[in-house]
């Protein structure tokens, strides 16, 4: 099985209470969200935080595509509820497209 890694960035609102609440919600992600992630072909996902900056690493199998994930998410009311709720904490990066939360990052170095 072929695995591909994607790295994405997102910012949280500059509010220590909201940041702490966001982190707490990610210690107890809703089971429907975890199922949706796995069903899309994502085999591993990690999110790191410093200040209000988030960094996500996704490892996906060959069945994954961003288009497929987007379509699955738009047809899943629980995912839509989670995403709407997460906007309470998140903010767009200055260079993000309108409505875009997580922005795909370019790898600039590999050892």
C-alpha positions in Angstrom: 0.0 0.0 0.0 1.3 3.4 -1.0 1.2 6.2 1.7 1.4 9.9 0.9 2.0 12.6 3.5 0.4 16.0 3.4 1.1 18.9 5.7 -1.4 21.7 6.3 -1.5 24.9 8.4 -4.3 26.8 10.1 -4.5 29.6 12.7 -6.6 29.8 15.8 -8.0 33.1 17.1 -5.6 34.9 19.4 -7.5 34.1 22.6 -5.9 31.8 25.2 -9.2 30.6 26.5 -10.4 29.6 23.0 -7.1 28.0 22.2 -7.3 25.9 25.4 -10.9 24.9 24.6 -9.9 23.9 21.1 -7.1 21.7 22.4 -9.5 20.1 24.9 -12.0 19.3 22.1 -9.3 17.6 20.2 -8.6 15.3 23.1 -12.1 14.0 22.7 -12.9 14.2 19.0 -16.5 13.0 18.2 -16.5 9.4 17.1 -18.4 10.3 13.9 -15.5 12.7 12.9 -12.9 10.0 13.5 -14.9 7.5 11.4 -15.2 10.1 8.6 -11.5 10.8 8.6 -10.7 7.1 8.4 -13.4 6.4 5.7 -11.8 9.0 3.5 -8.5 7.2 3.2 -6.6 9.0 5.9 -4.6 6.4 7.8 -2.9 8.7 10.3 -3.3 12.3 11.3 -1.5 14.5 13.9 -2.1 18.2 14.8 0.6 20.2 16.5 0.1 23.6 18.2 2.3 26.5 19.1 0.7 29.8 20.1 -2.3 30.2 17.8 -0.6 28.3 14.9 -1.7 24.7 14.0 0.3 22.2 11.9 -1.4 19.1 10.6 0.3 16.0 9.2 -1.9 13.6 7.3 -0.8 10.2 5.9 -3.2 8.9 3.3 -3.6 5.8 1.2 -4.2 5.6 -2.5 -8.0 5.9 -2.1 -7.7 9.5 -0.6 -8.2 12.7 -2.6 -9.1 16.1 -1.3 -12.0 16.2 -3.7 -13.4 12.9 -2.3 -12.9 14.1 1.3 -14.6 17.4 0.5 -17.6 15.7 -1.1 -17.9 13.2 1.8 -17.7 16.1 4.3 -20.4 18.1 2.5 -22.8 15.1 2.6 -22.2 14.4 6.3 -24.3 16.4 8.7 -22.1 15.5 11.7 -19.0 16.7 10.0 -20.7 19.9 9.0 -21.7 20.4 12.6 -18.1 19.8 13.8 -16.7 22.1 11.1 -19.1 24.9 11.9 -18.3 24.5 15.6 -14.5 24.6 14.9 -14.9 28.1 13.2 -15.5 29.4 16.7 -11.8 28.8 17.4 -10.2 29.0 13.9 -9.4 31.9 11.7 -8.3 32.0 8.0 -4.7 32.4 7.2 -4.1 35.8 5.5 -3.4 34.1 2.2 -6.2 31.5 2.4 -9.0 31.4 -0.1 -12.3 32.5 1.2 -13.8 29.9 3.6 -10.5 27.9 3.5 -9.4 26.8 7.0 -6.5 24.4 6.5 -4.0 25.4 3.8 -1.8 22.8 2.1 1.9 23.5 2.8 4.8 23.1 0.4 7.7 21.0 1.5 10.9 23.0 1.2 13.4 20.6 2.8 13.8 16.9 3.2 16.8 15.1 4.7 
